[in-house]
Amino acid sequence: MDHEDAGLYTLDEALETLGFGRFQVFVLAYAGFGWFAEAMEIMILSFIGQTVKSEWQLSTNHESMLSSIVFAGMLVGAYSWGILSDNYGRRKGFLAIAMVTSAAGLLSAFSPNYLSLVILRGFVGFGLGGSSVFLSWFLEFVPPSSRGMWMVVFSTFWTFGSIFEATLAWIVMPRLNWRWVLAFSAVPSFVLLFLYGVAPESPRYLCMKGRTADAFEILEKIASVNRAKLPAGSLASSKVEESAPSDESSPLLPSLSTSSTQSKLGLSSFFMLFSPKLIRTTLLLWVLLFGDSFSYYGIILITSKLSSRESGCFSTIQSSGDHQDYSLFANAFITSVAELPGLFLSATLVDRVGRKKSMTCLFILAFLFLLPLLTHQSALLTTCLLFGARMNAMGTFTVASIYAPELYPTSVRTTGAGVASAVGRIGGMVCPLVAVGLVNACHQTAAIGLFLAAIVVSVIVIQLFPYDTKGRELSDTTS
């Protein structure tokens, strides 16, 4: 087709015209299942640690290592999978992630000793580090006008994964043992592997690589499935956009030569994050996600510690052994359910007031719910306060997960979001060592104080971001 005679439309214009239909629902389901699987594997940490510690007579540090090794693996995985998917495609990322996570997850159920369990859970964490790839992939199919809302809907898969894992542990642990919980928790990763063949490549990634014809084929499939029509004209190719006059109000696809050069090597993608136009965003995002992960996973872990036998140093929440086991699963289930209203709250705010104001409000609410836990409270009040804290912590986690990939251009989107997520995992990795250790030593006040400090720092950092992404089209270049 002669581009001079026909009109050109951008990828965002095409997605906006096609709308959010049945095709995106499938993409949502596949990507969401990736997060469902991750949530299950993370929530295991709340249940198996104490049981494995008792069975193998481990120290508290060994118990904490079972959680920390997963986050250490995620730290490496988030960086690795981001670079892989930015350079070789989102689909290849899915395949490798599902293979590693499913195999290591299942094998860990047969661990003969502590060392093998730690190693295999580290590999599980490495696979789980690919969560940002699923998020970025889904993001690249969603029309700009409804991106915030649908990204929150996407985040519900994490919450349902957490609730499902708490229910699974509640049912399986008393009847079988922790090995069965690990085995069942690996099933979602096998489902991802099984359905890999029908997952489409991101058209935005294809455009960024100069494969406009392939991207157009994907758009035609979306149009067919959604029963919609593409805009008149042709999809703007990289080469056409390169020679077109510069218009800062329009989202431009990068030139083929530039994007190829930037993505040729993994290190090149990584160093792009520290370019003059991205370094401020990168560093602020790292601090935000570190504080967010530290406080969010801290609330999850402290729920299990305040409900277990090891909470005996707090007389206000002591009880008999059987009741304590029941309390552990019940409190984990109740606080997992708290994420549902947290998601509803973030969905209500994110496209109305923007990402920055949403995170600020939700962080402040989480702070207020945690504040009374500086002193020992009754069992009922403790559960209620943890419910409120986790509700709002989940809200901030969700909005931050939406905000991160929106801040980066397509050529480094999964690398940027992945590395930021990896830094966040450091917060999750440090948290068990700090939170579990302090609570086991009867220093609940110090543990809660650290979570409150992390929240304060996060709120300050949010105010320093240069702009909000509410209503903005995704960028394809750093310009």
Buried (B, 14 or more C-beta within 10 A) or exposed (E): EEBEEEEBBBBBBBBBBBBBBEBBEBBBBBBBBBBBBBBBBBBBBBBBBBBBBEEEEBEBEBBBBBBBBBBBBBBBBBBBBBBBBBBBBBBBBBBBBBBBBBBBBBBBBEBEEBEEBBBBBBBBBBBBBBBBBBBBBBBBBBBBBBBBBBBBBBBBBBBBBBBBBBBBBBEBBEEEBBBBBBBBBBEBBBBBBEBBEEBBBBBBBBBBBBBBEBBBBBBEEBBEBBEBEBBEBBBBBBBBBBEBEEEEEBBBBBBBEBBBEBBEEBEBBBEBBEEEEBEEBBBBBBBBBBBBBBBBBBBBBBBBBBBBBBBEBBEEBEBEEEEBBBBBBBBBBBBBBBBBBBBBBBBBBBBEBBBBBBBBBBBBBBBBBBBBBBEBBEBEBBBBBBBBBBBBBBBBBBBBBBBBBBBBBBBBBBBBBBBBBBBBBBBBBBBBBBBBBBBBEBBBEBBBBBBBEBBEBBBEBBEEBEEBBBEEBBBBBBE
